[in-house]
Amino acid sequence: MKHVLILPLILAILLPSCTDSPNYKYLADSYYKGKNYRMAISMYTKQIANNDSSLYYSYKMRAMCYYNIGELDAAISDIDSSIFYKQDNIEILSIKGLVLKQQQKLHDASDIYATILQIDSNNVEALNSFAIISQKIGDHALALKSYSKIIDMNSNNYVVLCNRAALYKDLGYSDLSIIDCENALKHNPNYSNAYFILGVNSVLKKQYSKALSHFDKANNLAPDDTQILIERGMTYIKLKEPNKACNDFELSSKLGSYEANAYFKKYCQK
């Protein structure tokens, strides 16, 4: 008789838990962290169908899943849905900028970063992205202004110092480029990009031995960087050392550089 009374009590406790809907957000986030993006998309889709209070989050996260699997149009659609539920959110706008950059829609991406800067004029990530895009679309003055603003806020930012150094180099201001690289190395003496840009500046000044020294340091710090190998190879060509140049071109080509492969065919297969 006692067992007959206990059974309904157990069922009364268990039954509600069996009928509760699954926690799709928890499942989706777990799949996302595990980089199982398609399963995460499925769970976020189910969460969105529940029309809960965190739709902006679900759309944002599903957009990131689409971005990670290369479905960029779907990512943009979800980001726009997320923005609808939470406007002027810098994180969501930043993701849209990231996707637009990946789509090579640089002017649209520039507009997004300009919007972010209207919300937070000192947002370093947005300023840097805005500068990089401005540089790519040819607005060098705006790029320089954005880089300089970041450096004024934090002169220790060696990454942005080198970004500005690369811009100075492209504009023909080699001495200013070198100063930025040297300042970057004070804050991070192991930053390969600084040595690389110093090497390119030395080539422009026809200081080829000095360029090789910089490229060697850059290569030691980033041995898989194909552009370093290409520039060092071209420097060897200028010094009339084709064997060393071909070694660099061949290695860079093996690392996947089509540009290096073209140089190898031009200078080494005769």
C-alpha positions in Angstrom: 0.0 0.0 0.0 2.9 2.3 0.8 4.5 1.7 -2.6 1.1 2.5 -4.3 1.1 6.0 -2.6 4.7 6.8 -3.4 4.5 6.1 -7.2 2.0 8.9 -7.9 4.2 11.3 -5.9 7.3 10.4 -8.0 5.4 10.9 -11.2 4.1 14.2 -9.9 7.7 15.3 -9.4 9.1 14.0 -12.7 6.3 14.8 -15.1 6.8 18.6 -15.2 10.5 18.2 -15.9 9.7 15.9 -18.8 7.3 18.3 -20.4 9.5 21.4 -20.0 11.0 22.6 -23.3 14.7 22.1 -23.8 17.1 25.0 -22.9 17.9 25.8 -26.6 20.2 28.8 -25.6 22.3 26.6 -23.4 22.5 23.9 -26.1 23.3 26.4 -28.8 26.0 28.2 -26.8 27.5 24.8 -26.1 27.6 23.8 -29.7 29.0 27.2 -30.6 31.9 26.9 -28.1 32.6 23.5 -29.5 32.7 25.0 -33.0 29.8 22.8 -34.2 28.3 25.7 -35.9 25.6 23.9 -37.9 24.1 22.3 -34.8 24.4 25.7 -33.1 22.4 27.3 -35.9 19.7 24.6 -35.5 19.4 25.3 -31.7 19.5 29.2 -32.1 16.7 28.8 -34.8 14.6 26.9 -32.3 15.2 29.5 -29.7 14.2 32.2 -32.1 11.0 30.3 -32.9 10.2 30.4 -29.2 10.1 34.2 -29.5 11.8 34.7 -26.1 13.2 37.9 -24.6 16.7 37.5 -25.9 16.0 37.5 -29.7 18.8 40.0 -30.3 21.3 37.6 -28.8 20.0 34.6 -30.7 20.2 36.4 -34.0 23.7 37.8 -33.2 25.0 34.3 -32.3 23.4 32.7 -35.3 25.0 35.4 -37.4 28.4 34.5 -36.0 27.7 30.8 -36.8 26.9 31.7 -40.4 30.0 33.9 -40.6 32.2 31.0 -39.4 30.9 28.7 -42.0 31.2 31.3 -44.8 27.5 32.0 -45.3 27.9 35.7 -45.2 24.6 36.9 -46.7 22.8 34.9 -44.0 25.1 36.4 -41.4 24.2 39.9 -42.5 20.5 39.1 -42.5 20.7 37.9 -38.9 22.8 40.9 -37.8 20.2 43.2 -39.2 17.5 41.3 -37.3 19.7 41.6 -34.1 20.1 45.4 -34.7 16.3 45.7 -35.0 15.9 44.4 -31.4 18.9 46.2 -30.0 19.9 49.3 -31.9 23.1 51.3 -31.3 24.8 48.2 -29.8 28.5 48.5 -30.6 29.2 44.8 -30.4 26.5 43.9 -32.9 27.5 46.8 -35.2 31.2 45.6 -35.0 30.1 42.1 -36.1 28.3 43.6 -39.1 31.5 45.6 -40.0 33.5 42.4 -39.8 31.2 40.5 -42.1 31.0 43.4 -44.6 34.8 43.6 -44.7 34.9 39.8 -45.4 32.5 40.5 -48.3 34.8 43.2 -49.6 32.0 45.8 -49.2 34.4 48.3 -47.9 32.4 51.4 -48.3 29.4 49.8 -46.4 31.8 48.6 -43.7 33.3 52.1 -43.4 29.8 53.5 -42.9 29.2 51.0 -40.1 32.4 51.9 -38.3 31.5 55.6 -38.7 28.2 54.8 -37.0 30.1 53.1 -34.1 32.3 56.2 -33.8 29.3 58.4 -33.5 28.3 56.4 -30.5 31.8 56.1 -29.0 34.4 58.4 -30.7 37.2 56.8 -28.7 36.4 53.1 -29.6 39.9 51.8 -30.5 38.7 48.8 -32.4 36.4 50.9 -34.6 39.0 53.6 -35.1 41.6 51.0 -36.2 39.2 49.2 -38.6 38.0 52.5 -39.9 41.6 53.5 -40.6 42.4 50.2 -42.3 39.4 50.5 -44.6 40.0 54.2 -45.3 43.5 53.3 -46.4 42.2 50.5 -48.7 39.7 52.8 -50.4 42.3 55.5 -50.8 41.3 58.0 -48.2 44.8 58.2 -46.7 44.1 61.5 -44.8 41.2 59.9 -42.9 43.3 56.8 -42.2 46.2 58.8 -40.9 43.9 60.9 -38.7 42.3 57.7 -37.2 45.6 56.0 -36.5 47.0 59.1 -35.0 44.0 59.5 -32.7 44.6 55.9 -31.3 48.3 56.6 -30.8 47.5 59.9 -29.0 45.3 57.9 -26.6 47.8 55.2 -26.1 51.4 55.6 -27.5 52.2 52.0 -26.5 49.9 50.5 -29.1 52.6 48.9 -31.2 50.2 47.3 -33.7 48.7 50.7 -34.6 52.1 52.3 -34.7 53.0 49.7 -37.4 49.8 50.2 -39.2 50.6 53.9 -39.4 54.2 53.1 -40.3 52.9 51.0 -43.3 50.7 54.0 -44.4 53.6 56.4 -44.1 55.7 54.0 -46.2 53.0 53.8 -48.9 52.8 57.6 -48.9 56.5 58.0 -49.4 57.3 59.3 -45.9 60.0 56.7 -45.2 61.6 58.5 -42.3 58.3 58.8 -40.4 57.6 55.2 -41.1 60.9 54.2 -39.6 60.3 56.3 -36.4 56.9 54.6 -35.9 58.5 51.1 -36.3 61.3 51.9 -33.9 58.7 53.2 -31.3 56.7 50.0 -31.8 59.8 47.9 -31.1 60.3 49.7 -27.8 57.0 48.4 -26.7 57.3 45.0 -28.3 60.8 44.0 -29.4 59.5 40.8 -30.9 56.9 42.2 -33.2 57.8 40.8 -36.6 55.8 43.3 -38.7 57.9 46.2 -37.4 61.1 44.5 -38.7 59.3 43.8 -41.9 58.3 47.4 -42.5 61.8 48.5 -41.6 63.2 46.1 -44.1 60.9 47.5 -46.9 61.9 51.0 -46.0 65.6 50.0 -46.2 65.0 48.6 -49.7 63.3 51.8 -50.7 66.5 53.6 -49.6 68.6 51.0 -51.5 70.2 49.9 -48.2 70.0 46.2 -49.1 72.3 44.8 -46.5 70.4 46.6 -43.8 67.1 45.4 -45.3 68.3 41.8 -45.1 69.1 42.2 -41.4 65.6 43.4 -40.8 64.0 40.7 -42.9 66.1 38.0 -41.1 64.8 39.2 -37.7 61.2 39.3 -39.1 61.6 35.8 -40.5 63.0 34.4 -37.2 59.9 35.7 -35.4 57.4 34.7 -38.1 58.9 31.9 -40.2 55.6 31.1 -42.0 55.0 34.6 -43.1 55.2 34.3 -46.9 55.5 38.1 -47.6 58.6 38.3 -45.5 60.2 35.5 -47.5 59.1 37.2 -50.8 60.6 40.6 -49.9 63.8 39.0 -48.6 64.0 37.0 -51.9 63.6 40.2 -54.0 66.3 41.8 -51.9 68.6 38.9 -52.7 67.7 39.4 -56.4 68.8 43.1 -56.1 72.1 41.9 -54.5 72.5 39.4 -57.4 72.3 36.4 -55.1 69.7 34.3 -57.1 70.3 31.0 -55.2 69.3 32.5 -51.9 66.4 34.3 -53.5 65.2 31.1 -55.1 65.3 29.3 -51.7 63.0 32.0 -50.2 60.7 31.9 -53.2 60.5 28.1 -53.1 59.8 28.1 -49.4 57.1 30.8 -49.6 55.5 28.9 -52.5 55.4 25.7 -50.5 53.6 27.7 -47.8 50.9 28.6 -50.3 51.9 31.9 -51.9 51.0 32.2 -55.6 53.0 35.4 -55.8 56.1 33.5 -54.7 55.4 30.7 -57.1 55.3 33.3 -59.9 58.7 34.8 -58.8 60.2 31.3 -58.6 59.2 30.6 -62.2 60.5 33.9 -63.3 63.9 33.9 -61.6 64.6 30.2 -60.9 63.4 28.1 -63.7 65.7 29.1 -66.6 
